Amino acid sequence: MLRPLTLALTLCLATATTLAQTPATPTHATRPAPPTRDPHTPGYVSAADLPDATLPPPTTDGNFILGPTHTPAPETSAQPDTPKGTIANFTLTSAESKLYPGIARDPNTFGTPDPTNPAKLIVTTSHPAPWSRKVTVYIPAQYKPGTVAPFIVGADGPDPLLFTTLDNLIAAGRLPVMIAISIQNGGGDAQGSERGLEYDTLSGRYAEFVETEVLPRVESEFHVKLSKDPNARATMGGSSGGSCALIMAWYHPELYHRVLTYSGTYVNQQWPPNPETPGGAWEFHEHLIPNSPAKPLRLWLEVGDRDLFNPNAMRDNRHDWVVANENMARVLAAKGYHYQFVFAQNAGHTDHAVKQQTLPEALEYLWQGYPIAAPKP
C-alpha cells in the first residue's frame, strides 16, 4: 500500500522540480463567501429540527438540525472541584520519520486546474522540506499506572477544549477513563503541503504513522499502556483533520472503530492524484461507502450552514462541504451505520461556538457501548 504512494509522490515532486525551473507565478485562490444553506433544501437528508439551544440525545442515531444559538456546554469549561488530568508534550521531527520525510509548498502559491481534467490540480511549487511537530498527551487524573487505557487521537493539536471536556465527563462517569493524543499537523494546508499530504490522502499511511511512530513514543515517554482493541480507540478532527479521522478508521478498521468530525473535508483535495480514488475524500460518499460492505464504525459528524463552498480554482463540483457532509449522512444511513449527523445553523467552517456546544454530547455518542466504570463518590 505504501510503495505506490511513495512512487506517485516521487514522480510528482520530480515533475514539479522540472516545471519550477521557470519561476512560477503565484496563484491566489478565489474564495467566494460561502452562502447560507437551508437544511431543508431538496436533496438534503431528512433531519429532526431541534428546539433552539438544545442537542440530540447521545444515544440516538440519525440526522439533526441545531441552532441558531450555540451556548457553550458547561462541561467545556474548567470546574473548580473536578480532578484535572496531566497535559504534557514531546516533539517529533521528520528526521525521525520513516513514513513522512516532509514536503512544503512555496508561500503565496497554490496550483492551477489541469485543463484536461477539472478534478485535478497541478502544483509545481511543492518540494521536499523538513517538519517538526508537537504531540500533546492528556492523561486523566483517574488513570491507574500500568493499566490498559482507551484513547482518542486528534488532528491539528493541541486541543485544550477536548482536554477540559474529558476532565469533566470522566469525573462524572459519562466517559471511560481515556487518554487523549493530540498531534500537531506537519505544516501548510491542502495540495502540495505536508498537512494536505497526511490528512487528504486516501490510504492507510497516516494511521500507520500514528501506530508506529507516535503511539510507541506516548507509551515510553509517559509510562502508559494504550489499548490494542479497535473498539477502545477513537479518532477526531475538523476540516481536513476530520477527513483524516475517517481515513484512519476506514483504511485500518482493525485499529479504530470510532470517528468524530467537524466540517469534514469530504471533498476532492487529495494530492498527489491517485487514479484509484480520483475524487479524493469525495470518493467516500460517491463510491467507497456505497460500494463496500459496512465496516464496524460509529461516526459523529457536523457541518455548518455557512460551511465552505468551492474555495479554490477547481470547478469539478466536488468542493461543497455542506453537500459532501449531507451525502455522507445519506450513504451512512443507507448502509446501516451507527452515526449521528448534526447540521448547525448560524455556523461557519469548524465553528468554535458549535464545538463548545456539542463536544460533550458528541463524545458521549461516540463512546456508546463502551463500558464505563461508575465514578467514585
N, C-alpha and C positions, 0 to 999 in steps of 0.2 A: 504493500500500500504506500510505503514511504518513497520507494525509488521513483515511480512515475512523477510524483510531485516534485522531488528534487531535480529530476531531469527537466521538467517543464520550467521550473524556476530558473535553472541554469541557462536554458535556451532563451528565456525572456530577458534575463539580465544581459546576456551576450548581445542580443538584438538591440537592447537599449543602449549598450556601450557604443555599438556601431553607429546608430542613429544620432546619438548625442554628440558625435564629433562636430556636427553643425549645431551651434548653440540653439537650444530650444527656446521658443518664445513662451513666456509664462502664460498659462491658460487659466483664466479665472472662471470658476463655475458660476452660472447664473442661478440664484436661489430665489425663486418666486415665493412670496409669503404663502404659507400653507392655508388653504381655505378651511373654514369650519364645517366639518361634516356632520350631517344629521344621522343619528344612529338608526333611524327608521327608513333610511334610503333603500329603495327597491334593490334587491340583490344582496343586501347585508343580512346577517343571520338574525333570526327572531331572538329577542332578548327581553328579559324582565326589567321594566322600569322600576327602580327602587326609589323610595322617598328620599328627598334631598338629605345629604349628610349621613346616609345610612349605608351599610355594607351587606353583601350577601352572607348567608350562614357559611361558616368554614367547613361544613360537612356536605355542602350541596354542589353537585356538578352543574354546568350549564353556562348560559350567557346572561350578563347583567349590565345595566346602564347606570352609571353613577353621576352624581353632580347636580348642579354646578358648584356646590360648596364643598371644599375639601379641608375639613378641620383636622389638625394633627391628632392621631390616636394618642392617648395618654401613655401607652406602652412605648412610644418612641422617644419619650423624654426620661432623663435620669430621675429615679425616685430615691429619696434620701435613705430609706430603710432597706433597699434592695441590695443584696450582695453583688459586688462588681467583679466581673471577670478580669483576667490579666490580658493585656494587649502588648505584644512585642513584635519586633521586626528582624528580618535578615535581608541581605542583598544578594541577588543573583546577577551574573554578568554573562554576556554572550560567549566569552572565552571559556566558560564552564559548560556550555550547552552543546550537545551533540545534534540536537534537532533544529535549533534556530541560530545559525551563525550571524544573522542580523542583516536587515536592509533598511533603507530610508529613501524617501522621495524628496527631491530638492524643494526648499521653501518656495511658496508662491507659485507652484506648478501643480497641475492636476493630471490632465490627459485629454485625449481627443477621441471621439467616437470613430470606430472603424467605418469608413464609408461603405464598405461592402456588408457590414453586419452591425446594425444599431445596438445589438445586445453586448457588443464587445468594446472595451475601452483600451486604446493604445496609450501606454505610459512609457515614455522614453527617458524619464528623469529619475528612475529608481536605480539604486546602486547598493552594493554591499556597504554596511555600516554597523559598528558595534552598538550594543544596547546594555543598559544597566537598569535594574528594576528592584523595587522593594516588595517583599512579601510580608504582609501583616497578619498575625495569627492571634485570634481571640480564644482564650481558654476559660471556660466558665468557672466561677468560684466553687461550684459543686462537683467539678471533675475530681475523681479519685485517681491519684497516680498509679499507673500500672494497669488500669482498666482500659478496655477497648471502647472507643467512643465513635458515635456517628458524627458526621461532619458535613459542612456545606462549603463549596468552592465558589468564590465570587470573582467576577471580572472587574477591571478598571478600579482596583483597590487603591487606597483603603476605603472602608465603608463604615464610618462611625455610627451611622444610623442603624445599621444592622447589628452592631455590637451592643448598643444600648437596648435595642428591642429584644435581643436574645437574653440580656440580663433579666429583663422584666418577665418575659414569657417563661423562661426556665424556672425562675423563682416561684412563679405562680403555678407550676405544674402543667403548663399548656404546651410545652415543647420538651422533647428529650434533652438531656444534658449533652449538648453538642459543641464541637469545636468549629470555628469559622476560619477559613483560609482565604484571605482577600489579596489577590495578586494584581500588582500594577501591570498595565499593558506595556508593550515593548516600544511604544512611541509612534507618533503620527496618527493618521486616520485614512481609511478607505484604500483604494487601489494603489499599489506601489509602496505602502508603508508597512512597518513591522506589525503594527496593531491590525491593519487590514489583512495581512497575510495570516496572522494567527486566528483572528476572530471570524473572518468571512470565508475561509477556505473550507469546502465540504470534504473533509477527510478526518481520520482519527488522530492526526498528528498532535493537535493541541492537547487532547486528553492524554496522549502518550507522554507529552512533555510534562504535564502535571503529575502523572503517575510515576515517572522515572526520575524527574529532575527537581520536583517541588516537594511532593509528599515525603520522600525519604529525608529531606532536609528538615522538614517540620518535625518529624518524629525524633531525629537526632538532636536538633537544636533545643527542643523544648521537652524532651523525655515524655512524650505522649504516644499512645497507640491508636492508630486510625483504623476503623473498621474496613474489612475487605468485602463486606456484604453490600451489594449494589442498592438494596433497599434502605441501607443506612447512610447513603451518600446522595447529596443534592448538588445541583449547580444553579447559579443565578447570574443575572446581568441585565444591563439595559442597552438599548440600541444594538450595535454590533456585538457588544458583550452578551446581549440576550440571544442573538442567533448562535453565538459561540456556545452558550449554555446548552442549547438544544443539540448543536452539532456534537458536543462531547457525549451526550447520552445516546444520541441516535447511532453514532458510529461505534460506541462502546457501551451498549446496554448491560454488558456484564460488569460494568464499573459504576453506572449511575442509573437510578430509576426516577429521580425527582428533579423537575426543572421549573424555574421561576423566571419570567422575563417581563421587563418593562419596555414598551415601544420596540419590540424585537425587530431587528433589521432582516426580515424575511423577504429581502429584495435582491436584485442582481448586482452584487457588489464584490463578487469573487475575482481575485487576480492572483496569479496568472490564470488565464482562461483554462477551463477543463471541458473537453468535448463530452465527457460523460455526464456532466452537470452544467450545461451551458447557461442556465438561468441563475447560477449561484444559489443562494438560500431561497429564492423564489421557487426552486425545484421542490422544496418541502411540501408546499400545498398544491403545486401543479402536478407533480409526478410521484415523489418519493413516498409520502404518507398514503395517498390514494392507492398506489400500486404495490404496496408492501404489506405483509402480514403485520397486524398490530403488535407493537413492542410493549414490554411491561413498564410503561412510563406513566407518571402522573404529572400534569402540567398546570401551571397558573400563568395566565397571560394578560397583559394590559396594553391598551392603546388609547391615545388622546384624540379628541375631536379635531384638534389643530396640529395633529402629528405631521411628520414630514411628507412632502409631496414633490416628487420629481426634482430633487435638489442638485442635479448636475446636468451636464450637456447631453447625456444619453436620452434617446427617445424610443425606448423599447417596450413601454407600457408595463414595466416591472419595477417602478420606483414610487409606488404609493404605499406608505407604511400602514395606513388605515385599511386599505383593500387587502394588503398582504395579511394583516392580523385577522381581519374578518374571514378571509379564506382559510386561515389556519383553524379558526373555530369551526368552520363548516366541515373541513375534512377530518378533524379530530372527532367530531360528533359522529360522522358517517362511519368511522372505523371503530367506534365504541370505546374510545379512550376516556379515562377519568381526567377531566380537565375543568377549569373554571376560567372563563374569559370575561374581562371587565373592560367596557367601553366607558372612558371617563370624559364627561362633558366639561367644558371650560378648562381644557388641559392641553399643554404642548408636548413636545418630544421629551421623553423621560422626565416628566413633570415632577419636581421635588415635592410640591404640596400633595400630589396624588400618592406618591410613595410614602409620605408621612402618614397619610390617612389609611392606606391599605396594607402596609407591610406586615403588621401583626396578623391580620386576617389571612393574608396570602401565605405566610409561613405556617399558620395552623392548618390551612387547607392542604398545603404541600406535604405535611408530615402526617396526614390522616393514615391510620392503620399501623403506625409505628408505636411500639409500647413505650409508655411514659410513666416513670415512677412518680408516685404521689410526693409532693413536697413535704419536707419535714416541718412540723409546727414550730 
